[in-house]
Amino acid sequence: MTFELKKPLAPYLFFIILLLLFFIYGYYLNILYGNRMLLEYAWREADSLSIAFNFFQENLSFWTPKVHFQGWGKGEGYAVGEFPVIYYLVAQLWKIFGAREYIFYGTTLIFTWLGLFYLFRLTAKILDDSFWAIFVSLTLYTSPLLAYNAWSCVPHVIAFGLVWSGVFYYYQYCSQPKLSSLIIWTVIFSLVGCIKVVFLGIPLAILIAQLLLQQKYQNTVTFQFHHFKQVWLAITLIFFSSWLWIRYCLNFAQQQEHLQFMLELDYRITQSGQINLDYLLASLIKQTNQLTQQIAAQPLIFSALLIGCSGLIILSFLFRKFDKLLLGTSCLVILGVLVGVLFNFKYVIHSFVQYTTQILPQIFNNSFFYWTFIASIVVTFVLIFSQKAKQQLALISILVLLVSVANILLWPFYFKTHQYYSILVLALLPFNLITILDYLKQNYPLIFKNQYLRFAGCALLLISIADTALINRAKYYTEDFFVQNGLSLIQDDKFFKDFQGNKKYYSKYDKAYETITPYIRFIGLKRTDKVIVIHTKIPNLVLYLMDQKGFIFPSNQDLDRQKLQRALDLGAKYLITHKAHHKLYSQISDIIDHKLGTYQEIEIFALKTTT
């Protein structure tokens, strides 16, 4: 038996495997049985679906997307934030095929598969081996996090798929500089930056690696120094386009007197859509004071760090050694700046202990994928600092790791409930695996080509796919035959209990909202009539399900009378809520006019209009 793949056949085999995984991962179960609104990230998916549905229903301008939740500014529901190209595209598809949620999920899946395909092509070009190219790409796809979100409305996975397309075209440009490749790369990453700006850390890491090693490239035939000028012009255009879009979002939010659905910007640095310079200045002073206190408490450590970094920089330039010394300099300087200036050591330790012990095992599960990820980082670092790995790949791996670290430090509180933020961290795995495999190819070609090693890779990959498939299928349909007969293969079944709990809650409180729309239209509510809904803090979930504009008030706390009055001032005419929340809406009996009707357990009231 041989695992050598003929190059012309490898892409077809790769797509056949992806099609098989569509059924193995149970995406079709979602179409047949499930409503993803009862699963994790439902609130985030409701935001995306709400934008697309408003595009579909109202023929809105591309530049002014809306959601069902009306906001507390002018109450018009504008939600400019992520570049709305995907939402707009889905809305156009809905106009052709009908407004079906699985069309949105399928669009996301196509972008994910394209990204995996370009990762396959990139790896095949670097390693000149189709088997390991398929292995690297499919190993990434065995992450439960990526497998689940590939069939979703979460924009992070779309940006992640585009990243690998962009990296491939950049590699094409470096291998054989053609302006067309550079233009495609620029367009792709300009789009990535406008969708999720944090993903620009990956191309930036690649460019920094090339800049640090450019002395080698200046002497090559295919990639002269003037090509770097073109590349840096392109990256300038990419970041400038992202900056322009962010400025547009902030200015638009200022006009609406309310900020919602922004790109991953810290809400604390914005105030009514403007940059809060007072907060930025106070934060800088606070971090500077913390750094000063740390230096005063541990002068020897910081002095050694400063002298070491300075010495490495001087030695690098004196001896022009763009290898181990430069790698060490880059790591220490960048990591020192991140830790010393922006954060304190206790904060860093706490964040990483929480991340590695609570979040990483959920992202990579308890199977081959998780241990492959950890082992790949360790082995890559061993190869880097023993100077045995290809220098460019090694440096890229380090810088992508630093990008991931910075991402974790910037948004530490979001990862537990927003696990899809960790999709960026998944980029570490392909770069590390490619570095290791390239090392084997260059130094131990017999091991690289060894059939037993490839057989072991296949076996581990199949185990990981089976594990991820059970988790994914259980989320869609816990009564699935394979789930019921494979539970013993999964060590931690906590998520089964969580999903069962979510399903019961959804069936009791939210299920009726899926079919309530004809009834509320029958009793006189138009989709543009603004309603008050007592539900949860999730802004768009039930509003999207019943296609109704309005305002959300949490059901787990007393109603905010000030916001209630604001909702009335903005035109709220009706109250819609579950009977279970009777104690809450009895608090506002003074603004309730009369009851309009009941649909299952949902009650609808007319409100008194303000004078």
Stockholm file with secondary structure:
# STOCKHOLM 1.0

chainA/1-611         MTFELKKPLAPYLFFIILLLLFFIYGYYLNILYGNRMLLEYAWREADSLSIAFNFFQENLSFWTPKVHFQGWGKGEGYAVGEFPVIYYLVAQLWKIFGAREYIFYGTTLIFTWLGLFYLFRLTAKILDDSFWAIFVSLTLYTSPLLAYNAWSCVPHVIAFGLVWSGVFYYYQYCSQPKLSSLIIWTVIFSLVGCIKVVFLGIPLAILIAQLLLQQKYQNTVTFQFHHFKQVWLAITLIFFSSWLWIRYCLNFAQQQEHLQFMLELDYRITQSGQINLDYLLASLIKQTNQLTQQIAAQPLIFSALLIGCSGLIILSFLFRKFDKLLLGTSCLVILGVLVGVLFNFKYVIHSFVQYTTQILPQIFNNSFFYWTFIASIVVTFVLIFSQKAKQQLALISILVLLVSVANILLWPFYFKTHQYYSILVLALLPFNLITILDYLKQNYPLIFKNQYLRFAGCALLLISIADTALINRAKYYTEDFFVQNGLSLIQDDKFFKDFQGNKKYYSKYDKAYETITPYIRFIGLKRTDKVIVIHTKIPNLVLYLMDQKGFIFPSNQDLDRQKLQRALDLGAKYLITHKAHHKLYSQISDIIDHKLGTYQEIEIFALKTTT
#=GR chainA/1-611 SS CCCCCCTTTHHHHHHHHHHHHHHHTTHHHHHHTCCGGGSTTHHHHHHHHHHHHHHHHHCCCTTCCBCSBCCSSSSSCBCCCSCTHHHHHHHHHHHHHCSCHHHHHHHHHHHHHHHHHHHHHHHHHHHCCHHHHHHHHHHHHTCHHHHHHTSSSCHHHHHHHHHHHHHHHHHHHHHSCCHHHHHHHHHHHHHHHHHCGGGGHHHHHHHHHHHHTHHHHHTSSSSCHHHHHHHHHHHHHHHHHHHHHHHHHHHHHHHHTCCCSCSSCCGGGEETTEECHHHHHHHHHHHHHHHHHHHHHCHHHHHHHHHHHHHHHHHHHHHTCTTHHHHHHHHHHHHHHIIIIICCHHHHHHHHHHIIIIIHHHHHTTSHHHHHHHHHHHHHHHHHHTTCSCHHHHHHHHHHHHHHHHHHHHSTTTTTTCGGGGGGGGGHHHHHHHHHHHHHHHHCHHHHTCHHHHHHHHHHHHHHHHHHHHHHHHHHCTTCHHHHHHGGGCSCCHHHHHHHHHHHHIIIIIGGGGTCHHHHHHTTCCTTSEEEEEECSCSSHHHHHTTCCEEEEESSSCCCHHHHHHHHHTTEEEEEEEGGGHHHHGGGGGGEEEEEEEETTEEEEEECCCC
#=GC SS_cons         CCCCCCTTTHHHHHHHHHHHHHHHTTHHHHHHTCCGGGSTTHHHHHHHHHHHHHHHHHCCCTTCCBCSBCCSSSSSCBCCCSCTHHHHHHHHHHHHHCSCHHHHHHHHHHHHHHHHHHHHHHHHHHHCCHHHHHHHHHHHHTCHHHHHHTSSSCHHHHHHHHHHHHHHHHHHHHHSCCHHHHHHHHHHHHHHHHHCGGGGHHHHHHHHHHHHTHHHHHTSSSSCHHHHHHHHHHHHHHHHHHHHHHHHHHHHHHHHTCCCSCSSCCGGGEETTEECHHHHHHHHHHHHHHHHHHHHHCHHHHHHHHHHHHHHHHHHHHHTCTTHHHHHHHHHHHHHHIIIIICCHHHHHHHHHHIIIIIHHHHHTTSHHHHHHHHHHHHHHHHHHTTCSCHHHHHHHHHHHHHHHHHHHHSTTTTTTCGGGGGGGGGHHHHHHHHHHHHHHHHCHHHHTCHHHHHHHHHHHHHHHHHHHHHHHHHHCTTCHHHHHHGGGCSCCHHHHHHHHHHHHIIIIIGGGGTCHHHHHHTTCCTTSEEEEEECSCSSHHHHHTTCCEEEEESSSCCCHHHHHHHHHTTEEEEEEEGGGHHHHGGGGGGEEEEEEEETTEEEEEECCCC
//
